[in-house]
Amino acid sequence: MPHSHVRRRLLALATAAMCVVALLPGQSAVAAPADPAALPLSQRALPESCAPRLAEASREAAGKGGTGTCVEMGKLNRATAPADAASGGAGTTAVTCGNGAWAMARFGACATAPVRLYVYLVPSGALVGIIDMTATFMADLGSIDGRPRYNVTVRATALAGQVLGTLITHEGYCEYGCNGFTGGSAYRFDYVGAQANFLLNAAPGATAPGAVHTAQMMLYFWFVNAAWSPPASNAVGASSPQFRCDNAVPGLNQPGCVYPSIRPVYTPSPANNSYRQHIQMALAHNLPRTLTRTTDSFNQTQNHNRACPGMHTAPAGYSCDEYPFQSTLQGAFTGGHAYGRTFSGCQISWVDIRQPGDSGGWNVCYIPAFENSSGGNELNRFYVNNRVINNDSFDVVV
């Protein structure tokens, strides 16, 4: 049922709908397509889950005949996997929506669910109308302006019986952690292919530098028809999965939002061949692929100093590169490693060459200085583009 603060809006919209319906052209509803599951209305029964709605309508009718409604929507399961790697570099809104469950990426989530509207007689519960539809919920967090958006599309796929004059309307808002509210006019929804698109434009609640908090959006919809009594159906809809809004990305003074449970993937560019090969060899020896960023400058310095001690001078044109990166908690100092290793040809003398089966410690190698610098800049851009903040995890794939 709609929240108490919007019930007055339901009644107002229902009244407006009566005026709109009077202007609709008189045409019969399109019958549902032939389908084994789509029996004639006379052979179908109101589902048991709608019994409370029937009982409520019967009480309100006070012994008089009338028409009641019940809307059911399939349940959307929450994504509970702890952390799945997003494909590619910067995660985007999921392209393929999950059917009955949320498909998630770093900057978006999407799901579809079946919805059905039942129209029945009061007090008998005999069905006199039905609309089958599909609802698509898409939460887009990756907008250029950093504003989360919640888009819901409802499309009628089949209908039968007394549904002429049915309209659909909606309301959406930020449940917490962001700012935004949307509502609007009712749209005609009494023919196959009818489609309604509802959009909630929100704004992150985290705007102060360093701010971090969770947020969630909600959008629901319902149906109105002047021929029903009462004229408004119950409301159905879904909350977006919880997401994080922050203004805590070093080097980026701009708030934005992500799904932090989805690890972004860092793929070193082939343009920095030696840098990329060093990482590739480290991963081939089973050094960790999943890393956790640290923005603590002291720890970053300690990681680098332990892996690349200052008393050693690099060959001309080269600099010392370490893996795991100094900007991660798996680095040489913060990772608590007992030792470091290198590879043959790396020109490193202060640690042993890594042998097959040795997957411990950190790794160091001298690589061309311009590649090391370019690779570091690339990693920082990855952090910014994916809003990787302190203690965020990400995957390294070569």
Secondary structure, DSSP 8 states (H G I E B T S, - for coil): ---GGGHHHHHHHHHHHHHHHTTS-----------TT---GGG----GGGHHHHHHHHHHHTTS-EEEEEEEE---B----S--B-SSSS----SS-EESB-EEETTEEEEEEEEEEEEEEETT--EEEEEEEEEEEEEE---TT---EEEEEEEEEEEEES-TT-EEEEEEEEEESEE-EEE---EE--STT-EEEEEEE-EES--STT-EEEEEEEEEEEEE-TTSSSSB---EEEE---EEEES-BTTB---EEE-TTSB-EE---TTSHHHHHHHHHHHHTT--SEEEB---HHHHHHHHHHHS-TTS---TTEEEEEES-TTBTTSTTTTT-S-EEE-TTS---SSEE--TT---SEEEEEEEHHHHHHHHHHHHHHHHHTT--TT-EEEE--
